[in-house]
Amino acid sequence: MTKLQQLHEDIYTFLLDYHQKNPSFYFAPRTRSIPNGKTLTDGYWFNGNDDYLFIGFYVPNDGDNKTRTIGIFVKFKNEEIANAYLLITFRDEKSEAYIPFYQGILESLATQGAFQMETERKYRRFYSNPQDWRGFLSCFLEKEKPLIDHYINEKGLSNEFFITPSGFDSYLKTIEGFRNREYKPNSQSEKYHTKNTISNMATPNPYPLNQILYGPPGTGKTYSTVELAYKIIHNDSPSSYEEARNWYKMALAHTEDRQVEFITFHQNYSYEDFVMGIKPQLSEDTLGFREHKGIFFEICQRALKNLRQSSLEESVEEPTFFEVLDEFIRPLIEENKPIVIPMKSNNYSFKLINLTEKNIGFEKQSGATNHSLSIKTIQDLYEGNREYNLQGLGVYYYPLIEVLKAFAKTKTKRVQPVALKNYVIIIDEINRANISRVFGELITLLEEDKRWGNEFETEVRLPDGVTKFTVPKNLYIIGTMNTADKSIALLDIALRRRFEFTALYPDSSKVSPNYQTFFESLNEQIVAKKGIDFTIGHSYFMTKNGEELDFVKTMNKKVIPLLNEYFYNAKDNKLVAELIEKAIAKAGFTHTIVPSAYQLLIQ
């Protein structure tokens, strides 16, 4: 065992012992191996290489905030510790709302010593005796980490930064598999396979990828999706529904890398709304069309990006086409300076001279200016989604593509390791839309084995003929369905085969105690007359914060209108009145407590 391997083992053991004494303490070791460098298979339990070791104490960087880091760096020289420092960096943090948060952490730690700013948004505080790693680790754990934790809790960001028990268990499972040599590769190539990562070694998530909560109105279907989404995202249960609800509100408010989406289907909802299509757009009094990417397309792309990045130790991320184009043409936009594009033949060139929403105007070397290149065509060529004839405008498109790709290489970024995350899309009232039309060919991609990252991962080309699309294995779909609105039997059989169904029916234990007997009696009669799918949900008879139920208002404003819809063929509402009268009688109500059913109906 080398000195560096021994150091990894010693620090890992030290932190594991600290966790045993302080069960609420968690840390983030290395969770994946790469084809080169120092990896788990070599016994390197923390991220790093021959030059450094990094110890993380919070949720590892995500795919969007690439350098969001709070942890301890240990630098090496000739396998000896050269220096060590506490690092707080948020260099590429895209959400400006988080910047004051990091500044607040720095201020809260000021009493423990001053930080040095290495670069903008990157701060270090060196330890005076770096060789005494037990000493500075103990100091951090006892004095500095509690201050950071307190500030995170104070700002309500515990879900963003704290490692969950289940997440920590999955880290340990990954490490221990190699530490105890339970994993024995069949070949040298398998030893360094990039998919030996947390994404396939973590504890399996017990929730189905596609599920539908169904039942009568008022049984808490939409309510339940909040807690279910929390469990899927965190692989853990919330301490209370309020915790889940607060997290849910914050999750939906995120603009970057949002893990949860909510949508309600309706009769006019279409494939173009959900996945991709074109929509009309009025621009400068001219009616045109624009490409629209739907909510399902967008969350699939975010989940897929995370899944791909989680399978690598480190990678180089190239900027997107529009990031490259925006940066490249900045001199033209801000300074009105033409951009010269060299051509291969005869030392010719042309100039980019103006920009519109759809085109880039250019000037030929001969001086002719009435020419333009389509931005959409440039994008398709840049991304390899189409070919263009080398004659005509092709002699201008391809030189521009070469220049853009060369420019892109100067803008690549190192992507730090990311943790695999789950994503959830909630589809309320999923049976109100034409499911076959909304999902289209994507119905096939919903199957578990055809998800990207699984055995038979499948990719399709969308109707635009260009865009390739797949559904990743870390995206969960939760639908809700009102059985009183439409029966399960009327759903497309292909959809039913791909979803698991969970029934939610009335639960009298959740009803205000004084009205439980009435509630049970009324529903028993409805089941006998109409069936269980038309019962009254318990939420109609629930109150908040121990308030007294306003029975008359609940009946007049909510329950009776619903019953009138169920029994719309009953003349003069006599059947509805009869149901209510019988339920009142069985509950033992007197007219001094509530009025009669007839009085309720005519109020």
Disulfide bonds with the S-S distance in Angstrom:
none
